[in-house]
Amino acid sequence: KYVRNYQAPMREIQFLMNEVNDFQGHYQKLEKTNGEQATPDMVDMILEEMGKFSENELAPLNEVADQEGCKHLGPNEVITPPGFKEAYQNFIEGGWVGLSFPEEYGGQGLPQSLGLFQAELTASANWTWTMFPGLSKGAINTLISHGSDDLKKKYLEKLISGEWTGTMCLTEPQCGSDLGQVSTKAEPTGDGKYKITGTKIFISCGEHDFTDNILHCVLARLPDAPPGTKGISLFAVPKRKVNADGSAGDLNNASIGRIEDKMGCHGSPTCEINFEDAEGELIGTPNKGLNHMFTFINTSRLGTAIQGLAACEASYQNALTYARDRLAMRSLSGSKNP
């Protein structure tokens, strides 16, 4: 049994929402994102339930995640720390992934800020676990903004339900932030699909045991692509090919070479993924992949901001507990706790 070390700061959140900022007045103006449904009672219920989940299910998993981490068992098998998979199943059963995504794809269509409040709570309780559904949000936003109707139909409901997850695949061994050096290739097969070949590194949550399929959003080059960043395209490359009935099918030649040995964040696997003629489909416009990927990157930027806030909150809470328990110095009126 692991120790719970986080308490959701509900009083502070509600004070900022209702006293400092007029979120209820703001929500009533949001016609396109069901703002009228975000009533005070609804918002309080969402925050309170996510607070309980974060305190009771996620926070206790930090210690085991740090001690045991993830295990790479094979080219398509990574085991997450004990309790992570079960917590994820409880999370998706509650419909939490789809809280702020469109109803037409199975989401609840509530305001985006509610999704950020939810993410703050889970991130403060357990950042490495939060990375899994957090990356799916980036894939969802990218498909909504740039995907064809066929891609939306194939992937969005599964991603928004949490049945499948998503990743972003940018970095390669020879290039980090200089994406103009991306060398992963995309060869057209003549049927609207492409064969993707190349190696991507530092792919967060690139393999795991939460779901039976993972959608990788992969930057690659077409044969006639111009050099530099103007010649990069974006592709949807699943871990498993998708059958005609929408289920996950055969493995798609996207294998895990290794997971990184990191100083921290042991609960999330950072993967090297080797694509060898993996089947992919174009997202958006050829040679505009970096432009499209910035939808994912901007989602991740919000996540990174939440990560910083979460680290501050968790650090403060643990430091406060320590400071209250650790008595120091001598009372001016004499000994009090000999």
Buried (B, 14 or more C-beta within 10 A) or exposed (E): EBEBBBBBBBEEBBEEBBEEEEBBEBBEEBEEBBBEBBEEEBBBEBBEBBBEBBBBBBBBBBEBBBEBBBEBEEEBEBBBBEBBBEBBEEBBEBBBBBBBBBEEBBBBBBBEBBBBBBBBBBBBBBBBBBBBBBBBBBBBBBBBEBBBEEBBEBBBBBBBBBBBBBBBBBBBEEBEEEBEEBEBBBBBEEEEBBBBBBBBBBBBBBBBBBBEBBBBBBBBBBEEBEEEBEBBBBBBBBBBBBEEEEEBBEBBBBBBEEBBEEEEBBBBBBBBBBBEBBBBBBBBEBBBBBBBBBBBBEBBEBBEEBBEBBEEBBEEBEEEEEEEEEEEEEEEEEEEEE
